[in-house]
Amino acid sequence: MDCALFITCLTDTLAPQVGRATVEILERQGVRVAFPHEQTCCGQMHFNSGYVREARRLARRFVDVFGSYEAVVAPSGSCVAHVRAHLADLSGDVRGLDERTWELTEFLVDRGGIQDVGSRFRGRVTYHPTCHSLRGLRLGEQPLSLLRATGADVVELPEAEECCGFGGTFAVKNAGVSAAMLDAKLDHVLATGADVVCACDSSCLLHIGGGLRRRGAAVRALHLAEVLAP
């Protein structure tokens, strides 16, 4: 299989280790990974903030950059959900990219038929299904099946489907509500006794990880790719 890596803005600037882990996982499965250097933002944060004109320009650029690839893979349920839901309307010429852009775990499981990436992880892990991956992409067992195959002690997160409170600019514009939602999420994470909380979106993990550090908790917040890469 071939694919192009859509690194996403947040991964590129704040979590480059997630991008490296993603490439390592894909290449281990025999996937040839291309990295188009011309890529920029998909326009999600512009669109969500009401900057539709700017979002259209970025959507057209996304199509121009990735349009020739048979598959595009991103370690972000959030950005993939935006591409699926809005790229066609924003760009006017999607070239089938809305159907050829995949979140990492669904690319591995649904397209590749891969249930075990050959990694091993020791420790207790709990999984937070982020809002966009859960509600936008309808990710269900794909991340969990890959996680269980590592041999990790996977423990269920109480009220897992509740939002962590990040929501992009929501955390800035509604800081009090966001902080309260985060506190509830942290309580549930700590109740599991997990060593690691993982998810498919680095943005939510930055929010959760920051809260854990402020509490002095030893729980690490890791992207699922970081768990699957070793």
C-alpha positions in Angstrom: 0.0 0.0 0.0 1.0 3.6 -0.6 -0.1 6.7 1.3 0.7 10.3 1.9 1.2 11.5 5.5 -0.9 14.5 6.4 1.0 15.6 9.5 -1.5 18.3 10.7 -0.5 21.6 12.2 -0.6 20.6 15.8 1.5 17.4 15.3 4.0 19.4 13.2 4.5 22.1 15.7 3.7 20.6 19.1 3.9 16.8 18.9 6.4 15.8 16.2 7.1 12.5 18.0 3.6 11.5 17.0 4.4 12.0 13.3 7.5 9.9 13.6 5.7 7.2 15.4 3.0 7.2 12.7 5.6 6.7 10.0 7.3 4.0 11.9 4.0 2.0 12.3 3.0 2.4 8.7 6.4 1.4 7.3 6.6 -1.6 9.6 3.4 -2.8 7.9 5.0 -2.4 4.4 3.2 0.9 3.6 5.2 3.3 1.5 4.8 6.7 3.0 5.2 9.9 1.1 5.5 13.3 2.7 4.4 16.3 0.6 6.4 19.2 1.8 3.9 21.7 0.3 1.2 20.7 2.8 -0.3 23.3 5.2 -3.3 23.4 7.4 -6.5 21.7 6.3 -8.5 24.8 7.4 -10.4 23.2 10.2 -9.6 25.9 12.8 -10.4 28.7 10.4 -13.7 27.1 9.4 -14.7 26.4 13.0 -13.9 30.1 13.9 -16.0 31.5 11.1 -13.2 32.4 8.7 -14.8 30.6 5.7 -12.9 32.5 3.0 -9.6 31.4 4.5 -10.9 27.9 5.0 -11.9 27.7 1.3 -8.3 28.7 0.2 -6.8 26.0 2.5 -9.3 23.4 1.4 -8.3 24.0 -2.3 -4.7 23.8 -1.4 -5.3 20.5 0.4 -6.8 19.1 -2.7 -4.0 20.4 -4.9 -1.3 18.9 -2.6 -2.9 15.5 -1.8 -5.2 15.0 -4.8 -2.9 12.6 -6.7 -2.4 10.1 -3.8 -4.4 6.9 -3.5 -4.7 7.4 0.3 -3.9 10.2 2.8 -3.3 9.2 6.5 -3.3 11.5 9.5 -2.8 10.9 13.2 -5.8 13.0 14.0 -9.4 12.1 14.1 -10.3 15.8 14.3 -8.6 16.9 11.1 -9.8 13.8 9.2 -13.4 14.5 10.3 -13.1 18.0 8.9 -11.8 16.7 5.6 -14.6 14.2 5.4 -17.4 16.6 6.4 -16.4 19.9 4.8 -13.7 19.5 2.1 -16.1 19.0 -0.8 -18.2 22.0 0.0 -15.3 24.3 0.7 -13.0 23.3 -2.2 -15.7 22.6 -4.9 -13.4 19.9 -6.4 -12.6 17.3 -3.8 -11.3 14.6 -6.3 -12.5 11.8 -4.0 -10.2 12.9 -1.2 -13.0 12.9 1.4 -13.2 9.1 0.8 -9.4 8.6 0.6 -8.4 10.4 3.7 -8.1 8.2 6.8 -7.3 8.4 10.4 -4.4 6.2 11.3 -6.2 3.4 13.1 -9.0 3.1 10.6 -6.5 3.0 7.8 -4.7 0.1 9.4 -7.8 -1.9 10.5 -10.4 -1.0 7.9 -8.3 -0.6 4.8 -5.3 -2.7 5.6 -7.1 -5.5 7.6 -4.3 -5.2 10.2 -5.2 -6.2 13.8 -1.7 -6.4 15.3 1.1 -3.9 14.3 3.7 -6.1 16.0 4.4 -3.8 18.9 4.4 -4.7 22.6 3.5 -2.3 25.5 3.7 -3.1 29.1 1.6 -1.3 31.7 -2.0 -0.3 32.3 -3.5 1.8 29.6 -6.9 3.5 29.4 -8.3 5.0 26.1 -10.2 8.3 25.7 -12.3 8.4 22.5 -12.1 12.0 21.4 -15.2 13.7 20.2 -14.3 14.0 16.6 -13.0 10.4 16.3 -16.1 9.1 18.1 -18.8 11.3 16.7 -17.3 12.5 13.4 -15.6 9.3 12.2 -17.6 6.7 14.3 -14.3 5.1 15.4 -15.2 2.2 17.7 -13.1 -0.9 18.1 -10.3 0.0 15.7 -8.1 1.8 18.2 -8.9 -0.6 21.0 -8.2 -3.7 19.0 -4.8 -2.4 18.1 -4.2 -1.4 21.7 -5.2 -4.8 23.1 -2.9 -6.6 20.6 0.1 -4.9 22.2 -0.4 -7.0 25.4 -1.1 -3.9 27.4 -3.5 -4.1 30.4 -6.3 -2.1 28.8 -8.8 -0.7 31.4 -12.1 0.9 30.6 -12.3 4.7 31.2 -15.5 5.6 33.1 -17.8 7.9 31.2 -15.3 7.6 28.3 -17.7 9.3 25.8 -17.8 12.5 27.7 -15.8 15.4 26.2 -12.5 16.3 27.9 -13.4 20.0 27.5 -10.8 21.0 25.0 -12.8 21.6 21.8 -10.3 23.9 20.2 -11.2 27.5 20.8 -13.9 26.3 23.2 -11.2 26.0 25.9 -10.2 29.6 25.4 -13.7 31.2 25.0 -15.3 29.1 27.7 -12.4 28.5 30.1 -14.5 27.9 33.2 -16.7 25.3 31.6 -13.7 23.7 29.9 -11.8 23.4 33.2 -14.8 21.8 34.9 -15.1 19.2 32.1 -11.4 18.5 32.3 -11.6 18.0 36.0 -14.3 15.4 35.6 -12.2 13.7 32.9 -9.1 13.7 35.0 -11.0 12.2 38.0 -12.1 9.3 35.7 -8.6 8.8 34.3 -7.1 8.6 37.8 -9.8 6.2 39.0 -8.6 3.6 36.5 -5.2 3.3 38.0 -3.7 3.5 34.5 -0.1 4.4 33.8 -1.1 5.9 30.5 -4.1 7.6 29.0 -4.1 7.5 25.2 -6.2 8.9 22.4 -6.2 9.5 18.6 -5.9 13.3 18.9 -2.9 15.2 20.2 -4.9 18.3 20.9 -7.1 16.6 23.5 -4.0 14.9 24.9 -2.3 18.3 25.4 -5.4 19.4 27.4 -5.5 16.2 29.5 -1.8 16.0 29.9 -1.6 19.5 31.1 -4.3 18.9 33.7 -2.5 15.7 34.9 0.8 17.6 35.3 -0.9 20.4 37.3 -2.3 17.7 39.6 1.1 16.2 40.0 -0.2 12.9 38.6 2.3 10.3 37.2 -0.1 9.2 34.4 1.3 9.9 31.0 -0.8 11.2 28.1 0.3 9.5 24.9 -1.0 9.4 21.4 -2.1 5.9 20.4 0.7 6.0 17.8 3.3 6.4 20.5 1.9 3.4 22.3 1.9 1.3 19.0 5.3 2.3 17.8 7.7 0.6 20.3 
